[in-house]
């Protein structure tokens, strides 16, 4: 097996893995945005920035 082929396959697999993770996180974020009972982010204007983060 040529080493160039191996490098290309590893690069493509890594890219595919990042795309899959991004799609999963995007769906999770969209579900959370649609949920009216979800807690507010500490970056929101009407929440204290010293409060407990929502994701923890």
HELIX and SHEET records of a PDB file:
HELIX    1   1 UNK A    3  UNK A   34  1                                  32    
END                                                                             
